[in-house]
Amino acid sequence: MKTYDVQGMSCAACSARVEKAVLRVSGVTACAVSLLTNSMTVEGTAPPSEVIAAVEAAGYRASEKGTDRKTDSNDEQALKDRESPRLAWRLIASLVFLLPLMAVSMGPMLGLPLPPFLSDNAVANGLLQLLLSAIVMVINQRFFISGVKGVMHLAPNMDTLVSLGSAASFLYSTVELFLLTASSGHTGMPHFYFESAAMIVTLITVGKWLEARSKGKTTDAIRGLMALAPKTATVIRDGREQTVPVEQVAVGDVFAVRAGEHIPVDGRVLDGAGSVDESALTGESIPVDKAVGDAVSAATVNRSGYLRCEAVRVGEDTTLQGIIRMVGEAAATKAPIAKLADKVAGVFVPIVLAIALLTAIVWLAVGQTFGYALARAVSVLVISCPCALGLATPVAIMVGSGVGAKNGILFKTAASLEQTGRVTTVVLDKTGTLTKGEPRVTRLIPAEGVSETALLQTAVSLETKSEHPLARAIIDYARERGVMPEDTAELTTHPGNGLTAQCNGESLVGGNARFMQTVAALPSDLAAQAQTLAENGETPLWFAKGRAVLGVIAVADVLKEDSVQAVQELRKMGLRVVMLTGDNAKTADAIAAKAGIDTVIADVLPDGKEAVVRQLCERETVMMVGDGINDAPALTTAHVGAAIGAGADIAVDAADVVLMHERLGDVPAAVRLGRAVLQNIRQNLFWAFFYNLIGIPLAAGVFIPLLGWELQPMFGAAAMSLSSVCVVGNALRLNGKSIRHKQTDVHQKEETVMTKTMHIEGMMCPHCSGRVKAALEALEAVASADVRHENGTAVVTLSGELSDDVLTQTVTAQGYKVVSVE
């Protein structure tokens, strides 16, 4: 797909004309033109020279994106609003001459006195009006040049309508003035339309100025990101620090970042530690601690500490530039909902011209004067607004994409943003999506007379030299608890069963129950608890020293902290949630129960996931959420494929939506944003169609015999100007849209405080209490939680409404059983 900059377009008819011209080029398979960004995306094998030639033949200018520095959207200067200042000066100049013109033409009607040589001399009055209106029209000559070019290329546009309406008023008034000078017996002041000719182009300029300012705000998100990118970097060369332009930093260069400085390019920490604010890229306000080996991204800020990093991605390859590029490409594509508006815009101007001509003929046929019929026809020309139709979709897509980017949610195309708003079913992969994707120790159950520390030390001593993922979970847990391993020898691996080793002259044994039974008798109470753990989807690991069983350590791939909340949000939004996994049904059901998911499809191989998603897509609009690697076929097949936890690797080819964080809460946030954008587009399209359906008949005079409503050309021009502004302004409301869930009660005026006591089984140590406390206090409506493992209780203080089910599921997700909530 190639991207081009297109110049010279003024309305939706222009973009439709360009699109049709390019689609006729041999080798072009798809083309989408964006009036908002003045850009075009083209798919196919056609060479750029032929595409550009087709655009120029249609009467516009085009250049391949990136070949022209003035139009490179990746350059901060390219996004600078240059149109608004030009239009502002044009508007000021127009008003300087329009105001005296209005005073001369309409002053007597408003009771304003005129000098005798104007009030008593109709010719002098008319000549002054002609001069002033001509100056205003020259100032706004761009409308006339563009309109004539459109007619010459058989592609009339909005400027054609404006210029034709203004020119018709001017020429009619000029003819009237010359007839007046030729008539010696004329008395009184004839009715000229010079003020309408000037007012039309001035009011359209007002609308264009407001529209340009509003359109400029749609790229605020991108410009804000660009502004954060530093212009210089401190690189270390030959052992010395030196400041160079960021463009000179190459892959492999070592650069330094002090506290308070922006990170210039994507890199990897070689030395030092710091706290990095990544809110510019991810929307996450809490700084992230960085240490040796961690990745850092351009445009983020080192809040504290000193970092020495190696450049990994520079220039256009950084995460920042990838986000900017993705948002820009999404805005340059077309959403399916825009197709109807595009079809109407393509024939809009010719239809309006025909209606204006028919209006004049009808009024002349019923006996009205030529001036009256002309005023009705001009009103039709200037009130018609194809721009509102053309802007209805792209402005909402641009603003929505920007809002998503600020929250770490990237939409690759306009179609993916629209489809996200239509999703009815969300399919979640288990490992790495619902769960953390790595085993964690969930519980220690020592045998009678054995301490937790003794059990854990034996386990970590045995597992330290093992490469098994379950061993890593025990090693990490022991490190957190400050338990150090003892030296072991003669480590032997028994595949599918466990490990044995020697330590201080005693044998250490670890493994599954079947393997442990060959060493020692299993206590019945421990065996029963281990069986319960297995039924809950956890893996019980047995450990013994000599022939004495020390206890059981449970290991499981635990749910992410926000998984339960995210699933609840999706269900409250009316979405069906499905878990799709290759795990066995027992483990899958246990995880699904903790997460609050009813529909589980288990025992599915990676290549079988695509078939399951394809079947679901036949009945519903499906979003598949996975890690973007082993889920690639399913992500591609779904209506919307969302890759979660992409981080700096935002170019996940198989995904339509890229979620930069590991948090599942971004999925309901993406759907909320998609729904908000879709609703905004529908509102814009309704307004655009409604405005024209009502405005054109009103301007034509249909309501004059019925209700006496008559619209003067200048008021028609004002209405046309405001129609586009309304569409853009409505889209800008998306900037204030909150896409994150907030547990609020709209009927509750004052904060209420209440407590609930939970009775919990399975908490064995302070670590257990800490886990439950952290999980409960992560809920927005929980002010505090006092958790005691000694008596198995948690006293929860609430600041808002929260159901017992939410509390229960939150604790259950951490691997503990809730007996009751009081």
C-alpha positions in Angstrom: 0.0 0.0 0.0 1.4 3.4 -1.0 0.4 6.7 0.5 0.2 10.0 -1.5 -0.4 13.6 -0.6 -3.2 15.3 -2.7 -3.5 19.0 -3.0 -6.3 21.1 -4.4 -9.3 19.3 -3.0 -12.0 21.5 -1.5 -15.0 19.2 -0.9 -16.3 15.6 -0.9 -17.0 15.9 -4.6 -13.3 16.5 -5.2 -12.2 13.5 -3.2 -14.8 11.3 -5.0 -13.4 12.6 -8.4 -9.8 11.8 -7.4 -10.8 8.3 -6.2 -12.7 7.5 -9.4 -9.7 8.7 -11.5 -7.2 6.6 -9.7 -9.4 3.5 -9.7 -9.4 3.6 -13.5 -5.6 3.2 -13.6 -4.5 -0.2 -14.6 -3.1 -2.2 -11.7 -4.9 -0.3 -9.0 -7.0 -2.6 -6.8 -8.1 -0.2 -4.1 -8.0 3.5 -3.5 -9.2 5.6 -0.5 -9.0 9.4 -0.5 -9.2 11.4 2.8 -10.5 15.0 2.5 -9.5 15.6 6.1 -5.8 14.8 5.8 -5.5 15.6 2.0 -4.0 12.1 1.5 -4.7 9.0 -0.5 -3.8 5.3 0.0 -3.5 3.1 -3.1 -3.2 -0.7 -3.3 -2.0 -2.6 -6.3 0.9 -2.8 -8.8 0.4 0.5 -10.6 3.6 2.6 -10.7 3.4 5.9 -8.7 4.0 8.0 -11.9 0.7 6.7 -13.4 -1.2 7.3 -10.2 0.1 10.9 -10.0 -0.7 11.4 -13.7 -4.3 10.3 -13.1 -4.7 12.7 -10.2 -3.3 15.6 -12.2 -5.5 14.7 -15.2 -8.5 15.1 -12.8 -7.3 18.6 -12.0 -5.4 18.1 -8.7 -1.8 17.7 -7.6 -0.3 14.7 -6.0 3.1 13.5 -4.7 4.2 10.3 -3.1 4.3 10.5 0.7 7.7 11.3 2.0 9.1 12.6 -1.3 8.0 16.1 -0.6 9.2 17.6 2.7 6.4 20.1 2.6 3.8 17.5 2.7 5.4 14.8 4.8 2.9 14.0 7.5 5.6 12.5 9.6 7.2 15.8 9.9 5.9 18.0 12.7 5.9 21.0 10.4 3.6 19.2 7.9 0.9 19.0 10.6 1.2 22.6 11.5 -2.0 24.5 10.8 -1.1 26.9 8.0 -4.5 27.1 6.4 -6.2 28.9 9.4 -3.9 31.9 9.4 -4.2 32.4 5.6 -8.0 32.2 5.8 -8.0 34.6 8.8 -6.2 37.3 6.9 -8.4 36.7 3.9 -11.5 37.0 6.1 -10.2 40.3 7.7 -9.5 41.8 4.3 -13.0 40.8 3.1 -14.7 42.3 6.1 -12.8 45.6 5.6 -14.7 46.1 2.3 -17.8 44.1 3.1 -18.9 46.3 6.1 -19.0 49.5 4.1 -20.8 47.6 1.3 -23.5 46.5 3.7 -23.8 50.0 5.0 -24.3 51.4 1.5 -26.7 48.7 0.3 -28.8 48.0 3.4 -28.2 51.2 5.5 -31.4 52.9 4.5 -33.5 49.8 5.5 -31.8 49.9 8.9 -32.3 53.6 9.3 -28.6 54.5 8.7 -28.2 57.8 6.9 -26.1 57.9 3.7 -24.3 60.9 2.1 -26.6 62.8 -0.3 -24.5 61.8 -3.4 -25.3 58.2 -2.5 -28.8 58.4 -1.3 -30.0 60.7 -4.1 -27.9 59.2 -6.9 -28.7 55.5 -7.7 -25.9 55.2 -10.3 -23.2 56.4 -7.8 -24.7 54.1 -5.2 -24.6 51.1 -7.6 -21.1 51.9 -8.8 -19.7 52.0 -5.3 -21.4 48.7 -4.5 -20.0 47.2 -7.7 -16.5 48.4 -6.7 -16.6 47.1 -3.1 -18.1 43.7 -4.0 -15.6 43.2 -6.8 -12.7 43.8 -4.4 -14.2 41.2 -2.0 -14.6 38.7 -4.8 -11.0 39.3 -5.9 -9.8 38.7 -2.3 -11.6 35.4 -2.4 -10.6 34.6 -6.0 -9.6 31.1 -4.9 -13.3 30.0 -5.0 -13.6 31.1 -8.6 -10.3 29.6 -9.8 -11.1 26.2 -8.2 -14.7 26.3 -9.4 -13.7 27.0 -13.0 -11.1 24.3 -12.9 -13.7 21.9 -11.7 -16.0 22.7 -14.6 -13.1 22.5 -17.1 -12.3 19.0 -15.9 -16.0 18.1 -15.9 -15.9 17.7 -12.2 -17.8 20.5 -10.6 -17.2 20.9 -6.9 -18.4 22.9 -3.9 -16.3 25.9 -5.1 -18.3 25.7 -8.4 -21.5 26.2 -6.5 -20.2 29.1 -4.4 -18.5 30.8 -7.4 -21.6 30.3 -9.6 -23.9 31.7 -6.9 -21.7 34.7 -6.2 -21.0 35.4 -9.9 -24.6 35.2 -10.8 -25.6 37.8 -8.2 -22.8 40.0 -9.3 -23.5 39.8 -13.0 -27.2 40.3 -12.6 -26.6 43.4 -10.5 -24.0 44.7 -13.0 -26.5 44.3 -15.8 -29.1 46.1 -13.8 -26.7 48.9 -13.1 -25.8 49.4 -16.8 -29.5 49.4 -17.7 -30.0 52.1 -15.0 -27.3 54.3 -16.5 -29.0 53.8 -20.0 -32.4 54.9 -18.6 -32.8 58.6 -18.2 -36.2 58.5 -16.7 -35.5 56.1 -13.9 -36.5 57.2 -10.4 -35.9 55.4 -7.0 -33.3 53.0 -6.0 -33.3 49.6 -7.9 -32.6 46.4 -6.0 -29.0 45.2 -6.5 -27.5 41.9 -5.3 -23.9 43.1 -5.0 -24.0 42.6 -1.2 -25.1 39.0 -1.7 -22.3 38.3 -4.1 -19.7 39.6 -1.6 -21.5 38.2 1.5 -21.6 34.7 0.0 -17.9 34.4 -0.5 -17.1 36.1 2.9 -19.4 33.8 4.9 -18.0 30.7 3.1 -14.6 32.0 4.1 -15.8 32.3 7.7 -16.9 28.7 7.6 -13.7 27.5 5.9 -11.7 29.3 8.6 -13.7 27.7 11.5 -13.5 24.4 9.7 -9.7 24.6 9.3 -9.3 25.5 12.9 -11.5 22.6 14.0 -9.8 20.2 11.6 -6.4 21.3 13.0 -7.5 20.2 16.4 -8.2 16.6 15.2 -4.4 16.1 14.9 -3.6 17.5 18.3 -2.8 14.1 19.6 -0.2 13.4 16.9 1.3 16.9 17.2 1.5 16.4 21.0 3.5 13.3 20.5 5.8 14.9 18.0 6.4 17.8 20.4 7.6 15.4 23.0 10.3 13.9 20.8 13.6 15.6 21.7 15.6 17.4 19.0 18.9 16.4 20.5 20.5 13.4 22.2 23.5 13.0 24.5 25.6 10.2 22.9 28.8 8.7 24.4 31.6 8.5 21.9 35.2 7.8 22.7 34.3 7.9 26.4 32.9 11.4 26.2 29.4 12.7 26.3 28.4 15.0 23.4 25.2 16.5 22.3 24.1 15.8 18.7 20.9 16.2 16.7 18.6 13.2 17.2 18.8 12.5 13.5 22.5 11.6 13.8 21.9 8.8 16.4 22.5 5.4 14.8 21.6 1.9 15.8 24.2 0.7 18.3 25.1 4.1 19.6 25.2 4.5 23.4 23.3 7.5 24.8 22.8 8.9 28.3 19.6 10.2 29.8 19.6 12.1 33.1 16.6 12.8 35.4 14.1 15.1 33.7 15.3 14.5 30.2 13.4 12.9 27.3 14.6 9.6 25.9 15.6 10.4 22.3 15.2 7.0 20.6 14.1 3.4 21.4 16.8 1.6 23.3 17.9 -0.9 25.8 19.3 0.0 29.3 23.0 -0.9 29.6 23.7 0.6 32.9 22.0 2.5 35.7 18.4 2.6 36.9 15.6 5.1 36.6 11.8 5.7 36.8 10.4 6.5 33.3 7.1 8.3 32.6 5.6 6.5 29.6 2.3 8.3 29.7 2.9 10.0 26.3 2.8 6.7 24.6 0.7 4.5 26.8 -1.6 6.8 28.8 -0.3 5.1 32.0 0.4 7.9 34.5 2.5 5.8 37.0 6.2 5.9 36.0 7.8 2.5 35.2 11.0 1.4 36.9 13.8 0.6 34.4 16.9 -1.4 35.1 19.7 -3.1 33.1 18.2 -5.0 30.1 14.8 -3.2 30.1 13.6 -1.4 26.9 13.0 2.3 26.7 11.1 4.3 24.1 11.5 7.6 22.4 9.4 10.5 23.7 9.2 9.1 27.3 10.7 11.0 30.2 13.2 9.8 32.7 11.8 11.2 36.0 14.6 10.0 38.3 18.0 8.3 38.1 20.6 8.0 35.4 20.3 5.7 32.4 23.0 4.6 29.9 21.3 2.9 26.9 22.1 1.4 23.5 20.0 2.6 20.6 17.9 -0.2 19.1 15.5 1.7 16.8 16.0 5.2 15.5 14.3 7.6 13.1 11.1 6.3 11.5 11.6 2.9 13.2 10.9 4.1 16.8 7.7 3.2 18.7 6.7 6.9 18.6 7.0 7.2 14.8 5.2 3.9 14.5 2.2 5.2 16.5 2.1 8.4 14.5 2.3 6.5 11.2 -0.4 4.1 12.3 -2.8 6.9 13.3 -2.1 8.7 10.1 -2.7 5.6 8.0 -6.0 4.9 9.8 -7.2 8.4 9.1 -6.2 8.0 5.4 -8.4 4.8 5.0 -12.1 4.6 4.5 -14.6 3.2 6.9 -17.4 1.1 5.3 -20.0 3.3 6.8 -18.7 6.2 4.6 -19.6 4.5 1.4 -23.1 5.9 1.1 -21.9 9.4 1.8 -19.2 9.0 -0.9 -21.7 7.8 -3.5 -24.0 10.8 -2.8 -21.0 13.2 -2.8 -20.0 12.0 -6.2 -23.2 13.1 -7.9 -24.1 15.9 -5.4 -22.9 19.0 -7.3 -24.5 18.1 -10.7 -27.8 17.4 -8.9 -27.6 20.7 -7.0 -26.9 22.6 -10.3 -29.9 20.9 -11.9 -32.1 21.8 -8.9 -31.0 25.4 -9.0 -31.8 25.7 -12.7 -35.1 24.1 -12.1 -35.9 26.4 -9.2 -35.3 29.5 -11.4 -37.4 28.1 -14.3 -40.3 27.3 -11.9 -40.4 30.7 -10.3 -40.2 32.4 -13.7 -43.0 30.2 -14.9 -45.3 31.3 -12.0 -44.8 34.9 -12.9 -42.0 36.1 -10.6 -39.4 38.5 -11.7 -36.0 37.4 -13.0 -34.3 38.9 -9.9 -36.5 37.0 -7.6 -36.0 33.7 -9.4 -32.3 34.3 -9.5 -32.2 34.9 -5.7 -34.0 31.5 -5.1 -31.5 29.7 -7.5 -28.5 31.3 -5.8 -29.8 30.3 -2.4 -30.0 26.7 -3.6 -26.4 26.9 -4.9 -24.9 28.4 -1.7 -26.8 26.4 0.9 -25.9 23.0 -0.5 -23.0 21.5 1.4 -21.2 18.3 0.2 -18.4 19.1 2.6 -20.4 18.0 5.6 -21.0 14.6 3.9 -17.3 14.3 3.1 -16.1 15.2 6.6 -18.7 13.2 8.6 -16.6 10.0 8.8 -12.9 11.0 8.5 -13.0 13.6 11.3 -14.5 11.1 13.7 -12.0 8.5 12.7 -9.1 10.9 13.1 -10.1 12.1 16.5 -11.0 8.5 17.7 -7.6 7.2 16.5 -5.9 10.0 18.4 -7.8 9.2 21.6 -6.9 5.6 21.2 -3.3 6.3 20.7 -3.2 8.4 23.9 -4.5 5.4 25.7 -2.2 2.8 24.2 -4.8 1.5 21.8 -3.9 1.7 18.1 -6.3 1.1 15.2 -4.6 0.2 11.9 -7.5 1.2 9.7 -10.8 3.1 9.8 -12.6 -0.1 9.1 -11.1 -1.8 12.2 -12.2 1.2 14.3 -15.7 0.9 13.0 -15.9 -2.9 13.3 -14.7 -2.6 16.9 -17.8 -0.6 17.6 -20.0 -3.4 16.1 -18.4 -6.3 18.1 -20.9 -8.6 19.8 -18.6 -11.4 20.9 -15.1 -11.2 22.4 -12.9 -14.3 22.2 -10.1 -14.4 24.7 -7.0 -16.6 24.5 -6.1 -17.9 27.9 -2.4 -17.9 28.2 -0.9 -14.4 28.2 -4.3 -12.8 27.6 -6.5 -13.7 30.6 -3.5 -15.0 32.6 0.0 -13.7 33.1 1.4 -16.4 30.9 4.0 -17.6 33.4 3.5 -19.9 36.4 3.4 -18.4 39.9 3.4 -20.1 43.3 -0.2 -19.8 44.6 0.0 -21.8 47.8 2.3 -23.6 50.3 0.8 -26.5 52.3 3.4 -27.9 54.7 3.0 -31.3 56.3 2.3 -31.4 60.0 5.3 -30.3 62.0 7.0 -28.7 59.0 7.4 -25.0 58.6 6.7 -23.1 55.4 10.4 -22.0 55.3 11.7 -25.5 55.6 9.4 -26.7 52.8 10.3 -23.8 50.5 14.1 -24.1 51.2 14.0 -27.8 50.2 12.0 -27.0 47.1 14.2 -24.2 45.9 17.4 -26.2 46.6 16.1 -28.9 44.4 14.8 -26.7 41.6 17.6 -24.1 41.4 19.5 -26.0 38.7 16.3 -27.0 36.8 15.2 -25.2 33.6 11.6 -26.2 33.9 9.0 -23.3 33.9 7.5 -24.6 37.2 11.0 -24.5 38.7 11.4 -20.9 37.8 8.1 -20.1 39.7 9.5 -21.6 42.9 12.9 -19.9 42.5 11.2 -16.5 42.0 8.9 -17.0 45.0 11.8 -18.1 47.2 13.7 -15.0 46.2 10.7 -12.8 47.1 10.6 -14.5 50.6 14.3 -14.2 51.1 14.8 -18.0 51.3 18.2 -19.1 49.9 18.9 -22.5 48.4 21.4 -25.0 49.8 24.1 -26.7 47.6 23.0 -29.9 46.0 24.7 -32.6 44.1 23.8 -35.6 41.8 20.7 -33.8 40.3 18.7 -36.2 38.3 15.7 -35.4 36.1 12.9 -37.9 35.8 11.0 -36.7 32.7 7.3 -36.4 33.3 7.7 -37.1 37.0 10.1 -34.9 38.9 13.6 -34.4 40.3 16.0 -36.0 42.8 19.2 -34.7 44.3 21.5 -35.0 47.3 21.9 -32.3 49.9 24.0 -32.7 53.1 23.9 -36.4 52.8 20.1 -36.6 52.4 18.1 -37.2 49.3 15.7 -34.5 48.1 12.7 -35.5 46.0 10.2 -33.3 44.1 7.5 -34.1 41.6 4.0 -35.3 41.0 2.0 -37.4 43.4 2.6 -40.6 41.4 6.3 -40.2 41.5 6.2 -39.2 45.2 4.4 -42.4 46.1 7.4 -44.4 45.0 9.4 -42.6 47.8 7.0 -42.2 50.7 3.4 -42.6 51.8 1.3 -39.5 51.1 -0.6 -38.1 54.1 -4.3 -38.4 53.3 -5.1 -34.8 54.3 -2.4 -33.4 52.0 -3.5 -35.7 49.2 -7.1 -34.4 49.5 -5.9 -30.8 49.4 -3.7 -31.6 46.4 -6.6 -33.1 44.6 -8.7 -30.0 45.3 -5.9 -27.8 43.9 -5.7 -29.9 40.7 -9.5 -29.6 40.2 -9.1 -25.8 40.5 -6.6 -25.8 37.6 -3.4 -25.5 39.8 -0.5 -27.9 39.7 0.5 -29.5 43.1 4.2 -30.3 43.4 5.2 -32.7 46.2 8.5 -32.4 48.1 10.2 -34.8 50.5 13.5 -35.1 52.3 14.7 -38.6 52.8 11.5 -40.6 53.2 9.6 -37.8 55.0 7.0 -35.8 53.0 7.5 -32.1 53.7 4.4 -30.8 51.9 2.9 -29.5 48.7 3.6 -26.3 46.7 0.8 -25.3 44.3 1.9 -23.6 41.0 -0.5 -22.1 38.4 -0.7 -19.6 35.6 -2.7 -17.0 37.5 -5.1 -14.4 36.2 -3.9 -10.9 35.5 -5.0 -8.4 38.2 -7.6 -6.8 36.0 -9.0 -9.9 34.2 -12.0 -10.3 36.4 -12.9 -6.6 36.2 -12.4 -6.6 32.4 -14.6 -9.6 31.8 -17.3 -8.1 34.0 -17.1 -4.8 32.0 -17.5 -6.7 28.7 -20.5 -8.6 30.0 -22.1 -5.4 31.3 -21.7 -3.9 27.9 -23.8 -6.8 26.5 -21.0 -8.7 24.9 -20.6 -12.4 24.9 -17.2 -13.5 26.3 -15.6 -16.8 25.1 -12.4 -18.3 26.4 -10.4 -20.2 23.7 -7.5 -22.4 24.8 -5.4 -25.4 24.1 -5.5 -26.5 27.8 -7.5 -29.4 29.0 -11.1 -28.8 29.9 -10.6 -29.1 33.7 -7.9 -26.4 33.8 -9.8 -24.2 31.4 -13.0 -24.5 33.3 -11.2 -23.6 36.6 -9.7 -20.5 35.0 -12.9 -19.5 33.4 -14.8 -19.8 36.7 -12.3 -17.5 38.4 -12.6 -15.0 35.5 -16.4 -15.1 35.4 -16.6 -16.6 31.8 -19.4 -18.9 31.0 -18.4 -20.1 27.5 -15.2 -22.2 27.3 -13.8 -23.9 24.2 -10.8 -26.1 25.4 -8.4 -28.7 23.9 -8.0 -26.6 20.8 -4.7 -26.8 18.9 -3.2 -23.5 17.5 -4.3 -24.4 14.0 -7.8 -25.3 15.3 -8.4 -21.8 16.8 -8.8 -20.3 13.4 -11.6 -22.8 12.5 -13.4 -22.1 15.8 -13.2 -18.3 15.2 -14.4 -18.8 11.6 -17.5 -20.6 12.8 -18.2 -17.9 15.4 -17.8 -15.2 12.7 -20.7 -16.8 10.6 -23.2 -15.8 13.4 -21.7 -12.9 15.2 -19.3 -9.9 14.9 -16.2 -11.3 16.6 -13.1 -9.7 18.2 -10.3 -12.2 18.9 -7.8 -11.1 21.5 -4.4 -12.8 21.6 -0.7 -12.2 21.8 -0.3 -11.8 18.0 2.2 -14.7 17.6 0.7 -18.2 17.9 -2.8 -16.7 17.6 -2.0 -15.1 14.2 -4.4 -17.2 12.1 -7.3 -16.6 14.5 -6.6 -12.9 14.7 -6.6 -12.6 10.9 -9.9 -14.6 10.6 -11.8 -12.6 13.2 -13.7 -9.4 12.2 -11.4 -7.6 14.6 -8.0 -9.1 15.7 -6.5 -7.4 18.8 -2.9 -8.1 19.8 -2.5 -7.5 23.5 0.8 -6.7 25.2 2.5 -5.6 22.0 4.6 -3.0 23.9 7.1 -1.4 21.6 6.4 -4.0 18.9 3.4 -2.3 17.6 3.7 -3.6 14.0 1.8 -6.9 14.7 1.0 -7.9 11.2 -2.0 -10.1 12.0 -3.8 -7.6 14.2 -6.3 -4.9 13.3 -6.0 -3.4 16.8 -2.8 -3.2 18.8 -3.0 -3.0 22.6 0.3 -1.8 23.8 -0.2 -3.0 27.5 -0.6 -6.4 29.0 -3.8 -5.3 30.8 -7.0 -6.9 29.6 -8.9 -3.7 30.6 -7.9 -2.2 27.3 -10.3 -4.5 25.5 -13.5 -3.0 26.9 -11.9 0.4 26.5 -11.3 -0.3 22.8 -14.9 -1.4 22.3 -16.2 1.7 24.1 -14.1 3.9 21.9 -15.3 2.1 18.8 -18.9 2.4 19.8 -18.4 6.1 20.6 -16.8 6.7 17.2 -19.5 4.8 15.4 -22.3 6.7 17.1 -20.5 10.0 16.3 -20.2 9.1 12.6 -23.9 8.2 12.6 -24.7 11.6 14.1 -22.6 13.4 11.6 -24.1 11.6 8.6 -27.6 12.2 9.9 -26.9 15.9 10.3 -25.2 16.1 6.9 -28.1 14.4 5.1 -30.8 16.2 7.2 -29.3 19.6 6.6 -29.3 19.2 2.8 -32.7 17.5 2.7 -34.2 20.5 4.6 -31.9 23.3 3.4 -32.2 22.8 -0.3 -36.1 22.8 -0.4 -36.1 25.8 2.0 -33.7 27.7 -0.3 -35.6 26.8 -3.4 -38.7 28.4 -1.9 -40.8 25.2 -1.4 -42.0 26.5 2.0 -42.9 30.0 0.8 -46.5 29.2 -0.3 -47.0 26.9 2.7 -45.4 28.7 5.6 -44.1 31.9 4.1 -40.5 30.9 4.8 -38.1 32.7 2.5 -34.3 32.3 2.6 -32.0 35.1 1.3 -28.7 34.0 -0.4 -26.5 35.4 2.3 -28.3 33.4 5.0 -28.0 30.3 2.9 -24.2 30.9 2.7 -24.1 31.3 6.5 -25.9 28.0 6.9 -23.6 26.3 4.6 -20.6 27.6 6.5 -21.9 26.4 9.8 -22.9 22.9 8.6 -19.3 21.7 8.2 -18.3 23.4 11.4 -21.0 21.5 13.3 -19.8 18.1 11.9 -16.2 18.8 12.9 -17.2 20.2 16.3 -19.3 17.1 17.0 -16.3 14.9 16.2 -14.1 16.9 18.5 -16.4 15.9 21.4 -14.7 12.5 21.3 -11.6 14.1 22.9 -13.6 14.4 26.1 -14.8 10.8 26.0 -13.8 8.6 28.9 -13.1 5.1 27.6 -12.0 3.7 31.0 -14.6 2.2 33.3 -15.4 4.1 36.5 -17.5 2.6 39.2 -19.9 5.4 39.8 -23.5 5.8 40.8 -25.1 8.7 39.0 -27.8 9.0 41.6 -25.5 9.1 44.5 -24.7 12.7 45.5 -22.5 12.0 48.5 -19.9 9.3 49.0 -21.1 6.5 51.3 -18.9 4.3 53.4 -19.8 0.7 54.4 -17.8 -2.4 55.4 -18.1 -6.0 54.5 -16.5 -9.0 56.2 -15.3 -11.9 54.0 -14.5 -15.3 55.4 -11.7 -16.9 53.3 -10.1 -20.3 53.3 -6.6 -21.1 52.1 -4.6 -18.1 53.4 -1.6 -19.7 55.1 0.9 -16.8 55.5 1.5 -13.1 55.4 2.2 -13.4 51.7 -1.3 -14.8 51.2 -2.8 -11.9 53.1 -0.8 -9.4 51.1 -2.0 -10.9 47.8 -5.6 -10.8 48.8 -5.3 -7.2 50.2 -3.6 -6.0 47.0 -6.3 -7.6 44.8 -9.2 -6.2 46.8 -7.8 -2.7 47.1 -7.2 -2.6 43.3 -11.1 -2.4 42.9 -12.2 1.2 42.5 -15.0 1.0 45.0 -12.7 -0.5 47.8 -11.2 2.2 50.0 -9.2 -0.3 52.1 -9.0 -4.0 53.1 -7.8 -5.4 56.4 -6.8 -9.0 55.6 -5.8 -11.5 58.4 -4.6 -15.0 57.4 -4.6 -16.1 61.1 -8.4 -16.1 61.3 -9.1 -16.2 57.6 -11.0 -12.9 57.3 -10.9 -9.7 55.2 -12.7 -6.6 56.4 -13.4 -4.5 53.3 -14.2 -0.8 53.5 -16.2 0.4 50.5 -16.6 3.9 49.2 -19.3 3.0 46.7 -21.6 0.2 45.5 -19.9 -3.2 44.9 -21.6 -6.5 44.8 -20.6 -9.6 46.8 -20.0 -11.5 43.5 -17.3 -9.1 42.5 -15.5 -9.4 45.8 -15.8 -13.2 45.7 -14.5 -13.5 42.2 -11.6 -11.1 42.9 -10.4 -13.3 45.8 -11.1 -16.5 44.0 -9.0 -15.3 41.1 -6.0 -15.2 43.5 -6.5 -18.9 44.4 -8.5 -18.8 47.6 -12.0 -19.9 48.6 -14.6 -17.4 49.9 -16.9 -19.1 52.4 -19.2 -16.1 53.0 -19.5 -12.4 52.7 -21.3 -10.5 55.6 
